[in-house]
């Protein structure tokens, strides 16, 4: 990308070649390199651009649910199994097709180990979406119905995780067939909180994230980077941000994650 990164890449290549000449099977993997990385090393952050440093700060805000209306978290949570979505309620063929297309977008951003799938029964699913008025969830999900109360929400999402901080089940309620609304609530179900005011200006045209309250029509470069980072195999569930920070820095420095 820039002179500094090209120099880093050249040094890593020279190290690899010198190791390979001594022992054919000696290969330094990304995971091994990150294990040997000192999180306090100033050279790491000095090589990052301002946009990348902002991304790291916002990544913590979103994936650790630090918004004032959220619960806050000490470690990150994510899915480690295939995500199987069941659509319930007055679902039209058009809505199902649009959801399927949105899931394909998310699949392009996930690691190869997991994927989104639409399924035909609740029994097969681990995310249950109910489309309709709020009354549709009163008996099915009384806790969600009570949490919504008299607030005029258009959608709501909750999920469960296990003792290892892996997300295992999700629930989504949406009142309208809006795809931005669906993607926003699905974002909550895959481990994302709301974006900060720095990324959410309060208008549809200038918001930078689909995790803003004013919903974007499409995923931004920032959104794609957030999802790709969270679901990179090196970003494990149950890690604190101080443990994750050097991993994210390495993903940015090696251009695995692009934010600009």
N, C-alpha and C positions, 0 to 999 in steps of 0.2 A: 504493500500500500504506500508507505513512505520510505525514506532512506533508512530510518532507524529499524523499521520492521524488516527491510531487505537485508540489513546487516545482521539482525538476529537470525533470520533464516539461513544466511550463509554460514554463520558460526555453528548453528545446529547441524547443518549439512556436513561441515568439516569434521565435527565431532563424530557424527555417524560414520563417515568414511574411515576415520582413524580407528574406531572401534571395530568396524567390519573387517578391516585388514588384519587385525589381531585374532579375531574369532568370528567366524561366518555367521553364527546365530546370535551375536550380541546386537540387539536392537532396542533402543530406548523408546518406550511407548509413551503416549501422551499422559497416561495415568501415572507412570513412574516419574516422569518429569515433574508432574504436579505435586507428587508426594515429596519431592526434594526441593520444592519451591518454598521459600520463606515468605509468609504473607506480609511481613513488615518490610520486605525489600523495596526500597524507594525506586529502584530501576524499573520495576514492573509498572507502577502507576505513571512513571515519567514517560513511558512509551505509549500510553493511552491518550486518545484525543479527548477533548472536552465533551463531545457527544457520547463517547463510550463511558466516561466517568459518570455523566448524568444517567446513562442507562443503568449502570450498576446500582446507583442510589435508588432509582425508581424500581428496579427489580426487587430490591429488599422491601420497598413500600408495598408493592402489589402482592408478592408471593408470601409475605409475612403478615398480610392483612392489617396494615398499620393505619388505615383510614379511621377517622374519629367514629364512624358508625359501625365499625367492625370489632372483632374480638381480640386482635393482636395474637401473635404466635411466637414461640421461642425457637421452633424449628420449622422446616418446610415440609409440605405434604404433597403427594402426587399419586397417580395411578401407576401400577406396575403390571396390570393385566389388561386384556382387551376391554374396551368400553362398549357396552351393548345397550343401545337406547331403544326403549319402547315408547311409541307415541299413543296417547290415550285421549279420548274425547272426540269432538266433532272434527276429525282430521280429513281434510280434502286430499285428493290425489296431487294437486298442485303444491300444497303445503308439504306433503311427504317428499315430493321431488326436490323442493327447495332445501329442505332439511338435509336430504341425502347429498346435495351439492355442497352445502356448508360443511358437512362431515368430511367430504373429500378434501376440502381446503385444510381442515385441521390435520387430516392424515398426512398431508404433504409436509407438515411441520413436526410430527412426532417421530421418535426413534423407531427403527425397524422392529423393535420388540413388541410394540403394542399398536392397536389400531381402533378406530371408531367403526361400529357396525350398527345398522338398523336391524332390529329383530321383531318377530311377529307376536310374541307373547310376553306377558309380565314375567313368567317363570324363567324365560331365557335372559331377561334383562338384568343389568345392575344400575341403570339409570332409568327412572320412570318419569316421563313428562305427561302432565295433564293440561290439555288446552280447554279453556272455557272461562266462565265467570268464577269469581272467588268461591261462590257457594259449592262449586264442583269438588272442592277439596275439604269442605267442612268435616265430613264423616271419614274420609280416607286419611287425611293428614291433619288432625285437630291441632297439633302443635304448630304447624305452619300457619294454619288459619288464624290461630290466636296471635302468633307473632306479627302477622300482617295487620290485624286489628282494623281500625278505621282509616288507615293510610291508603291513599289512592295509588297503590302500586300497580304496574302493568305486568309484573312478573316477580318471581321469588325463587330462590334456590337454596337447598341445604344438602350437605353430604355427611357421610360417616367414614371414619378411618379406624384402622386397627392399632394395636400396640406398637407397631413399627412405623406408624405415621404414613402407611399406605392407604390411599382412598379406596374404599371398597364398595360403597353404594352412594347413589345420588338421587335427588328428587328435584323436579323443576315444575313450576306452575307458570303458565303464560296466558294472558287474557286476549292477546291479539296475535295474528299470524305474521307479525313483523319478523323478518330474518335478523335485523340488528338486535332485536330483543332476544331472540333465541340464542344468538351467538354470545351475547352478554351473559345470560343466565348459564349457558354451557361453560363459559369461562370460569364462573364461580365454581361449578362442579368439577373442574379439573385442577382447582387449587389456586385460583386467582382472586384477589380482593379488588377493591376499587382503586383506580389510578389517582394520583395526587393532583392538587390544583395546578401544579406546574405543567401537567399534561392535559388538564381538562379546563379549558377556558370558558366553558359555558355556552358554546355555540356548536352546532353540527358541523360547520365548515372548518373551524379551527381546532377542534379537539384532536388530540394525537393518539387516542386509544379507544378501543371498543369497550374498555372497562371504565369509561366515564359514564356519568348518568345521562348526558346527552349522547345518544347512541350513534356511532359512526356506521355508514353504509357498508364499508369494507374494512378488512384488517390492514393496518398500517405496517410500515417496515418495523416500527417499534413493537407492535403487537406480535408480529411473526417472530421477532427476535426473542421476546419474552417466552413464548411457547416453546420455541426450539431450545432455549436455554434450560427451562424447567424440565423438559423431557429429553435432554441429552443424557446418555447412559452414565456419564461421569458425575452428574448431579443427582445424588442419592437422596431419598426421603429420610427425614430425621436429622438433618444437619443444621447447625446454627449458621447464621449469616457469616460469622468470622471464619467458619470452616469452608463455606461456599465461595467467599470472595476471591481467593486465589485461583479457584477452579474457573470462575467466570472470567477473571482477567486473562487466564491462559486461553480460554475459548475465543476471546476477542483478539488477543495478540496473534493467534494462529489463524485468524479469519474463518474459524468454524462458525462463529456468529458474527453477522454483519449488521451494523446499526446505521450505516450511512453510505 
